[in-house]
Amino acid sequence: MQTKTCRRLWLAGVSALAAATATSAWSQAAIDEVIVTGSRAAPRTAIRSPVPVDSFSQEDIDSISVTDTQDLLKTLVPSYTLTRQPISDGATFIRPASLRGLPSDKTLLLVNSKRRHRSALVVTGGSGVQAQDAAQIPASALKSVEVLRDGAGAQYGSDAIAGVINFILKDSPSGGSLQVQAGQYYEKDGDSIIFNGDIGLPLPNNGFIHGSFEYVTEQPSSRAQTFCNRNIPNQSAGFCIPLFPSETTGPGTAYTAAYAQQVNYAGLYQRIPQKWGQPEAEAFRAFFNAGMELGVGELYAFGNFGRSHMKEDFNYRNPVDVGASTNNLDDYVRMSNGQLFRANQIFPLGFTPEYFGTITDYSLIGGYRGEAGPLGYDLSARYGYDKLRYDLDETVNFSLGEKSPTEFHQGDLISDEWALNADFVYELGGFTPEPIAVAFGAEYRKEGYEIREGDVNAYIAGPYAVQDPYDFCTNETNIALRTLRPTAPQNQGIVCNSATQVIDGRTFTNPVYAVLGVGSNGAPGIGPQYAGRLTRNSKAAYLDVSTDLTDRLFVQGALRVEDFSDFGSTLDYKVAGRFEINDIFAVRGSVGTGFRAPTTGQNFTTIVSTVVNNGQPVAQGLFPATNPVAQFLGAEELEPETSLNFSLGVTATPLPGLSISADAYFIQIDDMFYAVTPITVTPALQAALIAANVPGADTIGQVNFFQNAFDAEVQGVDVVATYAHNWDNGQATNVTASLNYNMPVVKKVKTIVDPSGVTRTFFDGEYVYDFKHYDPRWRSVITAVHTAGLFSAVARASIYGPYKNMFSASNNMIQKWDPEIFIDVEGSWEVTESTKLSLGVRNLFDNYPTRDLIGESATNGRIYRSDMIVDWQGGFYYARIGVTF
């Protein structure tokens, strides 16, 4: 039996679900059950699939109140986790996610079964991911979501190590909806408004176009306390805001007494100058999906446009020096007229740099699919573009002194990608009891990454980046012998023969010789030496074969060969199968290989900041592994990460309305990426760099770079159970329970040897420990939905298992967190046939995790470990009204 629906499933060539189940022997009803969960009563996991797949319907999606598709996935899939990183540069704007404990670039995102382009962000620490951004896909555009929890590199190529998430767009030629939601946290902050809608319109020749949009605005939240870096375990004392203007004792006394005449603290009382929470944000996102019969086939197209703007607060810069620290706000310099200047004349109370990220994202995909006799085909092309613009406000370029602006454009990061695909399907009969479904195809893809320079003032070294910029003093080598030049301003108190000077009873670095930091403070701008563009291309071909060998045995095999212009070739395979023991129980499993090629961004990104070393400004930051600086320090060119995946599971339907699945998995990954610990360039090492003619050797202070740092293993189990019950009174109850147990382990840490013969490892004991224990060992989501006529109610429990964190390798103090449970509830009333009103609460009991007790995170007013996947924002209540037409 050959059906057009069956052929279209295979023509996509990029849906793990279709690749595993598309066979002509199955009925249309069975195929629909596997791919789309039409209601909460249907199974979440595809019972007849040889690999675990979750399928979520539009009703599942619409019942969740979050403002971001990332949070939507976190709510629905226990093994999908997400962090809120309030001060993490670009990772605050594009949040890294994880499936099965692996970084977000190990999960491939598809839209309508076509590969989604990457974001422009390369996270500059840790695993350095440059992943796709699910947040750019509005929930209002989605008909369903399919989550494959299994390696699939043989079907889709690079990135599909942990799994594949396929977003299916709405395709109705009529109808639509409008919806608005407003809410805020219990703490009376973090207000959010979501306005979204969609509409379907018919086109000629049985065609359609379906458009959707989403507008979101969010106010910042803050879970912080008064800024005071004192009495924190394992941390040295630092600046502390005084509690009262008249205090004579307390944490801020010493600073108040010493500098009362220099700094007006009044504006800091009862103020929290640094926020820890969600950023201020505004976003507009839109999608369209269209199709039309043309000739013997169908012409189709879909695409998106999104623009979002977010602001994060960097760490607060206190207005005075504390202890031995160097604070350029508090350092005097001599202006060209000889008068004194220091930056806290611009910011008397200190300052908190405000970092802005503006994301522009768009894509267009088009193709033609149909049948030529027994051969089905799908020919398509796609283009995707993502730009991240960085701006900085409320800060200065210290080296520019009194001429420094307070607003800067740091630069732009751009990732773009286009591809051509040809996918085919053919059903071959006569060799097995059921026809063999043969899918094959090819892809050409070109990826680019561009870094654009920022404002000159954001990266320039101003006059105060060197000592005595206006040549006030003579240049004897011995400072004690220097004298004031006759051409220098007189009667300004300029001292030449001392490295220090007493001003207002306090000893400072001599303002003539003070050297201030270069670049906009907080995020120095991108200079022309680090701007440019890198491209690469890849070619791939795949073959996927599957059939029902008997009424109870389904088997599948896939091969994919791919060649990259910068990394060479790879060949990957996958074998999967499912055997029905009886009408109730079945076993399934798979084995396959996968890979992830380093992205163009990871091969090109250079992020440089500036510090002062021996009185001179020097650069520190992240360099590509191919950069001469990194290579001189022992860096090796990046190689693809490779993986070996195993899964074994059982499925059961023991009672009417009840389905259960349990799948164990084992993932072995070799050559995982990580950024090395920054390497300090000593004078001896700098001399070696200069002798080796390494570009920029005289200005390099610290270096780090990405490397294939270690081998890892991840093992775990996913359990999903769904039950639907219809009551005699016409009411219905559906319950879904899911659990993920996950344990990642570092197996082998790799090393490099620098030119001095020192062996360096990428992971110390803390990193190895935290890699295994940092995230909760298990997570469970239990959802119950009850409908009674015009009313419905949803209750959801998200449960996080225990987790631990080590302070450092030298101080192996460990904090343990107990399991946490968060309860969400929502009630809805169908006011009319087309109008629904909903009221709900996330984290009903306002639960928070335990505070930081070991001092690793509890600084600058922070209370909680702000990068944890367990929510620490507190309760949130909301109201939503929706209209359908």
FILO-103303 format. One record per residue (C-alpha): x, y, z. Coordinates in steps of 0.5 Angstrom, whole numbers, plus 500, padded with zeros to 3 digits. Example, Ala and Ser with C-alpha at 12.3 -4.5 7.8 and 13.67 -1.06 7.14 Angstrom:
{{525,491,516}},
{{527,498,514}},
! end
This chain:
{{500,500,500}},
{{503,507,498}},
{{500,513,500}},
{{502,520,499}},
{{502,522,507}},
{{507,516,508}},
{{511,519,502}},
{{512,526,505}},
{{514,523,511}},
{{520,520,508}},
{{521,526,503}},
{{523,530,509}},
{{529,526,510}},
{{531,530,517}},
{{525,527,522}},
{{528,522,526}},
{{521,520,527}},
{{519,519,520}},
{{526,515,518}},
{{524,510,524}},
{{517,509,522}},
{{515,510,515}},
{{513,504,512}},
{{508,502,507}},
{{505,497,511}},
{{502,501,517}},
{{495,504,517}},
{{494,512,516}},
{{492,512,523}},
{{498,509,526}},
{{502,514,523}},
{{498,519,525}},
{{499,517,532}},
{{506,516,532}},
{{508,523,529}},
{{502,528,533}},
{{499,527,539}},
{{492,530,538}},
{{490,531,545}},
{{493,529,552}},
{{490,523,552}},
{{494,520,547}},
{{501,517,548}},
{{507,522,549}},
{{512,517,547}},
{{511,514,540}},
{{510,507,542}},
{{511,503,535}},
{{518,507,534}},
{{524,504,535}},
{{527,510,539}},
{{524,514,544}},
{{520,520,541}},
{{516,525,545}},
{{510,528,541}},
{{507,534,543}},
{{500,537,540}},
{{498,544,540}},
{{494,543,546}},
{{500,541,550}},
{{504,547,547}},
{{498,552,549}},
{{497,550,556}},
{{504,553,558}},
{{505,560,560}},
{{512,561,559}},
{{515,567,554}},
{{520,563,551}},
{{520,556,547}},
{{526,554,551}},
{{522,554,557}},
{{517,551,553}},
{{521,545,552}},
{{524,545,559}},
{{517,544,562}},
{{515,539,557}},
{{521,534,557}},
{{525,532,563}},
{{532,531,560}},
{{531,538,557}},
{{534,543,562}},
{{536,551,561}},
{{539,556,566}},
{{538,563,567}},
{{545,566,567}},
{{544,574,569}},
{{551,576,568}},
{{554,572,562}},
{{555,576,556}},
{{552,573,550}},
{{549,567,554}},
{{544,572,558}},
{{541,573,551}},
{{541,567,548}},
{{541,562,554}},
{{545,555,553}},
{{540,549,554}},
{{542,542,555}},
{{539,535,553}},
{{541,529,556}},
{{546,533,560}},
{{550,535,554}},
{{551,542,551}},
{{546,545,547}},
{{550,544,540}},
{{549,537,541}},
{{542,537,540}},
{{540,539,532}},
{{534,543,531}},
{{529,542,525}},
{{523,546,523}},
{{518,543,518}},
{{524,537,518}},
{{529,542,515}},
{{535,544,519}},
{{535,550,523}},
{{541,555,522}},
{{545,557,528}},
{{545,563,532}},
{{551,568,532}},
{{553,567,539}},
{{559,563,541}},
{{559,562,549}},
{{567,564,550}},
{{567,560,556}},
{{566,552,558}},
{{564,548,552}},
{{564,554,548}},
{{557,552,544}},
{{555,556,538}},
{{548,553,538}},
{{541,554,534}},
{{536,558,538}},
{{530,555,539}},
{{527,562,543}},
{{527,565,536}},
{{521,560,534}},
{{514,563,537}},
{{510,558,540}},
{{504,561,537}},
{{507,558,530}},
{{507,551,532}},
{{502,545,530}},
{{507,540,534}},
{{513,539,537}},
{{517,532,536}},
{{523,531,541}},
{{527,525,539}},
{{532,523,545}},
{{537,518,541}},
{{543,520,537}},
{{542,521,530}},
{{548,523,526}},
{{547,518,521}},
{{540,521,519}},
{{542,529,520}},
{{549,530,520}},
{{553,534,525}},
{{550,536,532}},
{{545,530,533}},
{{549,527,538}},
{{544,528,544}},
{{538,528,540}},
{{533,532,535}},
{{528,537,536}},
{{523,538,530}},
{{518,544,530}},
{{512,543,526}},
{{509,549,523}},
{{501,550,523}},
{{499,549,516}},
{{491,550,516}},
{{488,554,511}},
{{483,558,515}},
{{482,560,522}},
{{486,563,527}},
{{487,566,534}},
{{489,572,538}},
{{492,571,545}},
{{494,576,551}},
{{497,574,557}},
{{500,578,563}},
{{503,576,569}},
{{509,578,575}},
{{513,575,580}},
{{511,574,587}},
{{516,579,589}},
{{512,584,585}},
{{518,585,579}},
{{519,581,573}},
{{512,583,569}},
{{511,580,563}},
{{506,581,557}},
{{505,576,551}},
{{501,578,545}},
{{501,573,540}},
{{496,570,534}},
{{496,566,528}},
{{491,566,522}},
{{491,561,516}},
{{488,564,509}},
{{487,559,503}},
{{491,560,496}},
{{489,558,489}},
{{490,550,487}},
{{488,548,494}},
{{494,552,497}},
{{495,555,504}},
{{499,561,508}},
{{499,561,515}},
{{502,566,519}},
{{504,567,526}},
{{507,572,531}},
{{509,574,538}},
{{511,580,542}},
{{514,579,549}},
{{516,585,553}},
{{519,583,560}},
{{521,587,566}},
{{528,585,570}},
{{527,581,576}},
{{532,581,582}},
{{534,576,587}},
{{539,580,591}},
{{541,583,597}},
{{545,589,599}},
{{552,589,596}},
{{557,587,601}},
{{563,583,600}},
{{564,581,607}},
{{563,575,612}},
{{563,571,606}},
{{566,564,606}},
{{572,562,602}},
{{572,570,600}},
{{577,575,602}},
{{573,582,604}},
{{571,587,599}},
{{567,593,598}},
{{561,594,602}},
{{555,599,602}},
{{554,602,609}},
{{548,601,612}},
{{546,608,615}},
{{549,615,613}},
{{551,615,621}},
{{554,608,622}},
{{560,608,626}},
{{560,600,626}},
{{559,595,621}},
{{561,592,615}},
{{562,599,611}},
{{565,603,617}},
{{572,603,615}},
{{571,605,608}},
{{566,611,610}},
{{571,614,615}},
{{576,614,610}},
{{573,617,604}},
{{567,620,607}},
{{570,627,604}},
{{571,624,597}},
{{565,620,596}},
{{558,621,597}},
{{555,615,599}},
{{548,618,601}},
{{545,615,594}},
{{547,608,596}},
{{543,607,602}},
{{538,602,601}},
{{540,601,594}},
{{542,594,591}},
{{546,597,585}},
{{547,590,582}},
{{541,586,579}},
{{541,578,579}},
{{535,575,575}},
{{532,576,568}},
{{534,581,564}},
{{530,587,561}},
{{527,584,554}},
{{523,586,548}},
{{522,581,542}},
{{518,581,536}},
{{518,574,532}},
{{514,572,526}},
{{513,566,522}},
{{510,564,516}},
{{508,557,512}},
{{505,556,505}},
{{504,551,500}},
{{500,550,494}},
{{499,545,489}},
{{503,546,482}},
{{504,541,476}},
{{505,534,479}},
{{507,536,486}},
{{507,541,491}},
{{511,548,492}},
{{512,550,499}},
{{516,555,503}},
{{516,558,510}},
{{521,562,514}},
{{521,567,520}},
{{523,574,522}},
{{525,576,529}},
{{528,582,533}},
{{529,582,540}},
{{533,587,545}},
{{535,585,552}},
{{539,589,557}},
{{543,585,563}},
{{547,589,569}},
{{554,587,569}},
{{558,587,576}},
{{558,593,580}},
{{564,598,580}},
{{565,600,587}},
{{567,608,587}},
{{573,606,592}},
{{579,602,592}},
{{579,596,597}},
{{585,593,600}},
{{590,591,594}},
{{585,592,589}},
{{586,597,583}},
{{580,601,581}},
{{581,606,576}},
{{575,609,578}},
{{579,611,584}},
{{585,613,581}},
{{588,620,579}},
{{591,622,573}},
{{594,629,570}},
{{590,632,565}},
{{593,636,559}},
{{593,642,563}},
{{596,639,569}},
{{590,638,573}},
{{587,632,577}},
{{582,628,574}},
{{579,621,576}},
{{573,617,573}},
{{569,617,580}},
{{568,625,578}},
{{563,622,572}},
{{560,616,577}},
{{561,619,584}},
{{557,613,587}},
{{561,607,582}},
{{557,604,576}},
{{554,598,574}},
{{555,597,566}},
{{549,596,562}},
{{550,591,557}},
{{545,591,551}},
{{544,585,546}},
{{540,586,540}},
{{538,580,536}},
{{536,580,528}},
{{534,573,526}},
{{531,571,519}},
{{530,565,514}},
{{527,563,508}},
{{526,556,506}},
{{523,553,499}},
{{522,547,495}},
{{518,543,491}},
{{516,536,492}},
{{512,530,489}},
{{512,524,485}},
{{515,521,479}},
{{512,514,478}},
{{514,510,484}},
{{519,515,486}},
{{518,521,491}},
{{522,527,491}},
{{523,533,495}},
{{528,539,492}},
{{529,545,497}},
{{534,551,498}},
{{534,555,505}},
{{538,561,508}},
{{538,563,515}},
{{542,569,518}},
{{543,571,525}},
{{546,577,528}},
{{548,579,535}},
{{549,587,536}},
{{553,589,543}},
{{552,595,546}},
{{554,598,553}},
{{552,604,557}},
{{553,607,563}},
{{561,605,563}},
{{567,609,561}},
{{574,607,557}},
{{578,609,563}},
{{584,610,558}},
{{580,616,555}},
{{580,620,562}},
{{575,626,562}},
{{574,625,554}},
{{571,618,555}},
{{564,617,553}},
{{559,613,557}},
{{556,609,551}},
{{559,605,546}},
{{558,600,541}},
{{562,594,542}},
{{561,590,535}},
{{557,585,531}},
{{557,578,531}},
{{554,575,525}},
{{552,567,523}},
{{549,565,516}},
{{548,559,512}},
{{545,557,506}},
{{544,550,503}},
{{541,545,497}},
{{538,539,499}},
{{535,533,495}},
{{531,528,498}},
{{528,522,495}},
{{524,516,497}},
{{522,509,494}},
{{519,503,496}},
{{522,496,494}},
{{518,490,494}},
{{519,483,493}},
{{525,482,498}},
{{521,482,504}},
{{514,480,507}},
{{513,488,507}},
{{516,493,502}},
{{522,496,504}},
{{522,504,505}},
{{529,506,502}},
{{530,514,503}},
{{536,517,500}},
{{539,524,498}},
{{544,529,498}},
{{546,536,501}},
{{551,542,500}},
{{551,547,505}},
{{555,553,506}},
{{556,556,513}},
{{559,563,514}},
{{561,567,521}},
{{563,574,521}},
{{566,579,526}},
{{565,586,525}},
{{569,592,529}},
{{565,597,534}},
{{566,604,535}},
{{573,606,536}},
{{572,609,543}},
{{570,602,545}},
{{577,599,543}},
{{582,605,543}},
{{588,606,547}},
{{587,613,550}},
{{592,618,553}},
{{592,615,560}},
{{594,608,557}},
{{601,610,558}},
{{605,613,563}},
{{606,621,563}},
{{602,621,556}},
{{603,629,556}},
{{611,629,557}},
{{610,633,564}},
{{617,630,567}},
{{624,628,564}},
{{625,621,562}},
{{631,619,567}},
{{631,611,568}},
{{631,613,575}},
{{624,616,577}},
{{628,619,583}},
{{632,623,579}},
{{626,626,574}},
{{624,633,574}},
{{618,637,572}},
{{620,640,565}},
{{619,647,564}},
{{614,646,558}},
{{609,643,563}},
{{604,646,567}},
{{606,650,573}},
{{603,650,580}},
{{599,644,579}},
{{602,640,585}},
{{605,635,579}},
{{610,631,582}},
{{616,627,578}},
{{621,624,583}},
{{616,619,586}},
{{612,613,584}},
{{606,615,589}},
{{603,622,591}},
{{599,624,597}},
{{593,627,596}},
{{588,629,601}},
{{591,625,606}},
{{591,619,602}},
{{597,615,598}},
{{595,614,591}},
{{599,612,585}},
{{603,618,582}},
{{597,621,577}},
{{603,622,572}},
{{605,615,572}},
{{598,612,573}},
{{596,607,567}},
{{588,606,566}},
{{585,600,563}},
{{584,600,555}},
{{577,599,552}},
{{570,600,554}},
{{570,597,561}},
{{566,591,562}},
{{566,589,555}},
{{572,592,551}},
{{570,593,543}},
{{572,589,537}},
{{578,592,534}},
{{579,592,526}},
{{585,587,528}},
{{580,582,530}},
{{574,583,525}},
{{573,579,519}},
{{569,573,516}},
{{571,566,515}},
{{567,561,511}},
{{566,553,510}},
{{562,548,506}},
{{560,541,507}},
{{557,536,502}},
{{553,530,505}},
{{550,524,502}},
{{545,519,506}},
{{542,512,505}},
{{536,510,510}},
{{533,503,509}},
{{527,500,514}},
{{522,495,513}},
{{517,490,517}},
{{521,484,517}},
{{515,480,520}},
{{508,483,523}},
{{512,484,530}},
{{519,486,528}},
{{521,492,525}},
{{528,494,523}},
{{532,500,520}},
{{539,502,518}},
{{542,508,516}},
{{549,511,513}},
{{551,518,512}},
{{558,520,509}},
{{559,528,510}},
{{565,532,508}},
{{567,539,510}},
{{572,543,507}},
{{576,545,514}},
{{575,538,517}},
{{575,532,512}},
{{570,527,512}},
{{566,522,516}},
{{562,516,515}},
{{556,515,521}},
{{552,509,521}},
{{545,507,525}},
{{542,501,526}},
{{535,500,530}},
{{529,496,531}},
{{523,494,535}},
{{520,487,537}},
{{513,486,539}},
{{513,481,544}},
{{506,481,544}},
{{500,485,544}},
{{502,489,550}},
{{510,489,551}},
{{515,491,546}},
{{523,492,546}},
{{527,497,542}},
{{534,499,541}},
{{539,502,537}},
{{546,503,536}},
{{550,508,532}},
{{555,513,531}},
{{555,521,531}},
{{559,527,530}},
{{559,535,531}},
{{564,539,527}},
{{567,545,530}},
{{563,551,527}},
{{566,557,524}},
{{565,561,530}},
{{569,557,534}},
{{574,557,529}},
{{574,564,528}},
{{572,568,535}},
{{577,572,538}},
{{574,576,544}},
{{580,580,547}},
{{580,585,554}},
{{585,589,556}},
{{589,589,563}},
{{595,593,566}},
{{602,588,566}},
{{608,592,569}},
{{605,599,568}},
{{603,597,560}},
{{596,595,557}},
{{596,588,555}},
{{591,584,552}},
{{588,577,554}},
{{582,573,552}},
{{580,568,547}},
{{584,566,541}},
{{582,561,535}},
{{586,555,536}},
{{589,556,529}},
{{591,563,531}},
{{599,564,532}},
{{599,566,539}},
{{595,560,541}},
{{599,555,537}},
{{605,557,540}},
{{602,556,547}},
{{601,549,544}},
{{594,549,541}},
{{592,544,536}},
{{587,545,531}},
{{580,543,533}},
{{578,536,530}},
{{570,534,530}},
{{567,531,537}},
{{565,524,535}},
{{560,519,539}},
{{558,512,540}},
{{550,512,542}},
{{547,505,545}},
{{539,505,547}},
{{535,499,549}},
{{528,500,552}},
{{521,497,553}},
{{514,499,551}},
{{508,497,554}},
{{500,498,554}},
{{498,494,559}},
{{491,497,560}},
{{486,501,556}},
{{489,508,556}},
{{495,507,559}},
{{502,507,556}},
{{509,506,559}},
{{516,506,556}},
{{523,506,559}},
{{529,507,555}},
{{536,506,558}},
{{542,510,554}},
{{549,510,553}},
{{553,516,550}},
{{561,516,549}},
{{564,522,546}},
{{571,523,544}},
{{574,530,544}},
{{569,534,547}},
{{571,542,546}},
{{572,546,552}},
{{576,553,553}},
{{583,552,557}},
{{584,555,563}},
{{587,562,562}},
{{595,562,561}},
{{599,567,564}},
{{604,570,559}},
{{610,571,564}},
{{616,575,561}},
{{620,569,560}},
{{614,566,555}},
{{613,573,552}},
{{620,573,550}},
{{620,567,547}},
{{613,569,543}},
{{617,575,541}},
{{623,571,539}},
{{618,566,535}},
{{616,573,531}},
{{609,571,534}},
{{604,577,532}},
{{602,582,538}},
{{607,578,542}},
{{609,584,546}},
{{602,586,548}},
{{599,579,550}},
{{598,578,557}},
{{593,572,558}},
{{591,567,553}},
{{586,561,552}},
{{583,558,547}},
{{578,552,545}},
{{581,545,545}},
{{579,538,544}},
{{579,537,551}},
{{577,531,554}},
{{573,524,553}},
{{566,523,556}},
{{561,518,558}},
{{553,520,559}},
{{549,514,561}},
{{541,514,564}},
{{534,512,563}},
{{528,516,561}},
{{521,513,563}},
{{514,516,560}},
{{507,514,563}},
{{501,516,560}},
{{494,515,562}},
{{487,517,560}},
{{481,516,563}},
{{474,518,561}},
{{469,519,567}},
{{461,517,567}},
{{459,524,568}},
{{463,526,561}},
{{469,529,565}},
{{476,526,563}},
{{482,526,566}},
{{489,525,563}},
{{496,524,567}},
{{503,524,564}},
{{509,522,568}},
{{516,522,566}},
{{523,521,569}},
{{530,522,567}},
{{536,520,570}},
{{542,522,567}},
{{550,521,569}},
{{555,525,565}},
{{563,523,567}},
{{569,525,565}},
{{573,519,562}},
{{580,522,560}},
{{583,529,561}},
{{587,531,555}},
{{594,535,556}},
{{598,540,552}},
{{605,542,553}},
{{607,549,552}},
{{614,552,549}},
{{617,552,556}},
{{616,544,557}},
{{610,545,562}},
{{604,540,562}},
{{597,543,562}},
{{591,540,563}},
{{584,543,561}},
{{580,540,567}},
{{582,540,574}},
{{579,537,580}},
{{573,542,581}},
{{571,541,573}},
{{571,534,573}},
{{567,533,580}},
{{562,539,577}},
{{561,536,570}},
{{559,530,574}},
{{555,533,580}},
{{553,540,577}},
{{546,539,575}},
{{541,534,579}},
{{542,527,578}},
{{535,526,576}},
{{528,530,574}},
{{521,528,573}},
{{515,532,571}},
{{508,530,573}},
{{502,533,569}},
{{495,532,570}},
{{489,535,566}},
{{482,535,568}},
{{476,537,564}},
{{469,538,566}},
{{464,541,561}},
{{467,549,560}},
{{472,548,565}},
{{479,545,565}},
{{485,545,570}},
{{492,543,569}},
{{497,541,575}},
{{504,540,574}},
{{509,538,579}},
{{517,539,576}},
{{521,535,581}},
{{529,536,581}},
{{534,531,584}},
{{540,532,589}},
{{546,536,586}},
{{553,538,589}},
{{558,543,587}},
{{565,544,589}},
{{568,550,591}},
{{575,549,587}},
{{581,544,586}},
{{585,547,592}},
{{579,548,597}},
{{575,542,595}},
{{569,544,600}},
{{562,542,597}},
{{555,544,598}},
{{550,539,597}},
{{543,541,595}},
{{537,537,597}},
{{531,535,592}},
{{526,541,590}},
{{519,541,588}},
{{515,546,584}},
{{508,546,583}},
{{504,550,577}},
{{497,550,577}},
{{492,553,571}},
{{485,554,571}},
{{481,555,564}},
{{474,557,563}},
{{471,557,556}},
{{467,564,557}},
{{464,563,550}},
{{465,558,544}},
{{471,562,542}},
{{473,565,548}},
{{477,562,554}},
{{480,565,560}},
{{485,562,564}},
{{488,564,571}},
{{495,560,573}},
{{501,560,578}},
{{508,558,576}},
{{511,555,583}},
{{505,556,587}},
{{508,555,594}},
{{514,560,592}},
{{519,555,593}},
{{527,557,592}},
{{533,553,592}},
{{538,553,598}},
{{542,559,598}},
{{550,559,596}},
{{553,557,603}},
{{561,556,601}},
{{562,563,597}},
{{563,561,590}},
{{557,565,588}},
{{555,569,594}},
{{558,575,592}},
{{556,582,589}},
{{549,581,593}},
{{548,575,590}},
{{544,570,594}},
{{543,564,589}},
{{548,560,585}},
{{545,564,579}},
{{547,559,573}},
{{543,553,576}},
{{538,549,572}},
{{533,549,578}},
{{529,556,578}},
{{531,561,583}},
{{526,567,581}},
{{520,565,586}},
{{513,564,584}},
{{509,567,578}},
{{502,569,577}},
{{499,570,571}},
{{492,571,567}},
{{491,570,560}},
{{485,571,555}},
{{485,568,548}},
{{480,568,542}},
{{479,563,536}},
{{476,565,530}},
! end
